[in-house]
């Protein structure tokens, strides 16, 4: 009786192992087919986020401009500061306030306004958008209408104060 139980159990295990091998090979084949399908689908997908399919939003544009103006102003400040330092240490080229002032004074009026506008608008925009972020830090204007309202206020302030600084 014990032998029969042993033999009886051995046969189903052998059959189970054959069927499980078939099942494993079927599962592997199905996984390979699924992976091939997924790879083919991924080749047709756009890179995310794909900027060409999104409508430009005020929030994204102002965020990007805030970063760009910050980097540009910081880079200009560091370039001028390093220019002053190198000029005073080496004397290789003259760079002092008198030279900058006389060069700017010799420019035509259109160029003066253009240079002032090139400096004024990014400065005013960055300051106004910084104030906007401070307002958000206090927990105010964090709704979608509030975010757009403050964004348009930043653009208005940039236009008014930037124009004032550029022309007067």
C-alpha positions as CSV (number, residue, x, y, z in Angstrom):
1,X,0.0,0.0,0.0
2,X,2.8,2.4,0.8
3,X,4.4,1.6,-2.5
4,X,1.2,2.3,-4.4
5,X,0.8,5.6,-2.6
6,X,4.4,6.4,-3.5
7,X,4.0,5.4,-7.1
8,X,0.6,7.1,-7.3
9,X,2.1,10.3,-6.1
10,X,5.2,10.1,-8.3
11,X,3.2,9.9,-11.5
12,X,1.1,13.1,-11.0
13,X,4.3,14.9,-10.0
14,X,5.9,13.8,-13.2
15,X,2.9,14.9,-15.2
16,X,2.6,18.1,-13.2
17,X,6.3,18.9,-13.8
18,X,5.8,18.3,-17.6
19,X,2.7,20.5,-17.7
20,X,4.3,23.1,-15.5
21,X,7.3,23.2,-18.0
22,X,4.8,23.7,-20.8
23,X,3.1,26.4,-18.7
24,X,6.4,28.1,-17.9
25,X,7.4,28.1,-21.6
26,X,4.0,29.4,-22.6
27,X,4.3,32.1,-20.0
28,X,7.8,33.0,-21.1
29,X,6.6,33.2,-24.7
30,X,3.7,35.3,-23.7
31,X,5.9,37.7,-21.7
32,X,8.3,38.0,-24.6
33,X,5.4,38.8,-27.0
34,X,4.1,41.4,-24.5
35,X,7.6,42.9,-24.2
36,X,7.9,43.1,-28.0
37,X,4.5,44.8,-28.2
38,X,5.4,47.3,-25.5
39,X,8.7,48.1,-27.1
40,X,6.9,48.7,-30.4
41,X,4.4,51.0,-28.7
42,X,7.1,52.9,-26.9
43,X,8.9,53.7,-30.2
44,X,5.8,55.4,-31.4
45,X,5.2,57.5,-28.3
46,X,6.3,61.1,-28.0
47,X,8.9,62.0,-25.4
48,X,7.2,63.2,-22.3
49,X,6.6,66.1,-21.7
50,X,6.4,66.9,-25.4
51,X,6.3,70.6,-25.5
52,X,4.9,70.9,-29.0
53,X,1.5,69.3,-28.0
54,X,0.9,71.6,-25.0
55,X,-0.7,75.0,-25.3
56,X,1.7,77.5,-23.6
57,X,0.2,78.6,-20.3
58,X,0.9,81.8,-18.4
59,X,2.2,80.0,-15.4
60,X,4.8,78.0,-17.3
61,X,5.9,80.9,-19.4
62,X,6.4,83.2,-16.4
63,X,8.2,80.5,-14.5
64,X,10.7,80.0,-17.3
65,X,11.1,83.8,-17.8
66,X,11.7,84.2,-14.1
67,X,14.6,81.7,-14.2
68,X,16.0,83.1,-17.4
69,X,16.0,86.7,-16.1
70,X,17.6,85.6,-12.9
71,X,20.4,83.7,-14.6
72,X,21.0,86.5,-17.1
73,X,21.1,89.2,-14.4
74,X,23.4,87.2,-12.2
75,X,25.7,86.3,-15.2
76,X,25.9,90.0,-16.2
77,X,26.7,91.0,-12.6
78,X,29.4,88.4,-12.3
79,X,30.9,89.3,-15.7
80,X,31.0,93.0,-14.8
81,X,32.5,92.3,-11.4
82,X,35.1,90.0,-12.8
83,X,35.9,92.5,-15.5
84,X,36.5,95.2,-12.8
85,X,38.7,92.8,-10.8
86,X,40.8,91.7,-13.8
87,X,41.1,95.2,-15.0
88,X,42.3,96.6,-11.6
89,X,44.7,93.7,-11.0
90,X,46.3,93.3,-14.4
91,X,45.7,96.6,-16.1
92,X,45.4,94.7,-19.4
93,X,42.4,96.7,-20.4
94,X,40.8,99.8,-18.9
95,X,37.5,99.2,-17.2
96,X,36.2,101.7,-14.7
97,X,33.1,103.7,-14.0
98,X,34.3,106.7,-15.9
99,X,34.9,104.7,-19.1
100,X,31.5,103.0,-18.8
101,X,29.8,106.4,-18.3
102,X,31.6,108.2,-21.1
103,X,30.9,105.2,-23.5
104,X,27.2,105.2,-22.6
105,X,27.0,109.1,-23.0
106,X,28.5,108.9,-26.5
107,X,25.7,106.5,-27.7
108,X,22.8,107.8,-29.7
109,X,19.5,108.2,-27.9
110,X,17.9,105.1,-29.5
111,X,20.8,103.0,-28.4
112,X,20.7,104.4,-24.9
113,X,17.0,103.6,-24.6
114,X,17.6,100.1,-26.0
115,X,20.4,99.4,-23.5
116,X,18.3,100.8,-20.6
117,X,15.3,98.7,-21.7
118,X,17.5,95.6,-22.0
119,X,18.4,96.0,-18.4
120,X,15.1,97.5,-17.0
121,X,12.5,95.0,-18.2
122,X,14.2,91.8,-17.0
123,X,15.0,93.5,-13.7
124,X,11.5,94.8,-13.1
125,X,10.0,91.5,-14.2
126,X,12.2,89.5,-11.9
127,X,11.5,91.7,-8.9
128,X,7.7,91.8,-9.5
129,X,7.6,88.0,-10.0
130,X,9.7,87.6,-6.8
131,X,7.1,89.6,-4.9
132,X,4.5,87.4,-6.4
133,X,6.3,84.4,-5.0
134,X,6.5,86.0,-1.6
135,X,2.7,86.5,-1.7
136,X,2.4,82.8,-2.4
137,X,4.7,82.0,0.5
138,X,2.2,83.7,2.8
139,X,-0.5,81.3,1.4
140,X,-2.4,84.0,-0.6
141,X,-3.5,83.8,-4.2
142,X,-2.9,80.1,-4.5
143,X,-6.1,79.3,-6.5
144,X,-6.0,79.1,-10.3
145,X,-7.7,82.5,-10.7
146,X,-5.4,84.0,-8.1
147,X,-2.3,82.6,-9.9
148,X,-3.5,84.0,-13.2
149,X,-4.5,87.3,-11.6
150,X,-1.0,87.8,-10.0
151,X,0.6,86.7,-13.3
152,X,-1.2,89.4,-15.2
153,X,-0.3,91.9,-12.4
154,X,3.4,91.0,-12.9
155,X,3.1,91.6,-16.6
156,X,1.4,94.9,-16.0
157,X,3.9,96.1,-13.5
158,X,6.7,95.0,-15.8
159,X,5.3,97.0,-18.6
160,X,4.7,100.2,-16.6
161,X,7.8,100.3,-14.4
162,X,10.1,98.8,-17.1
163,X,8.9,101.5,-19.6
164,X,9.4,104.2,-16.9
165,X,13.0,103.0,-16.2
166,X,13.8,102.7,-19.9
167,X,12.6,106.1,-21.0
168,X,13.2,108.3,-18.0
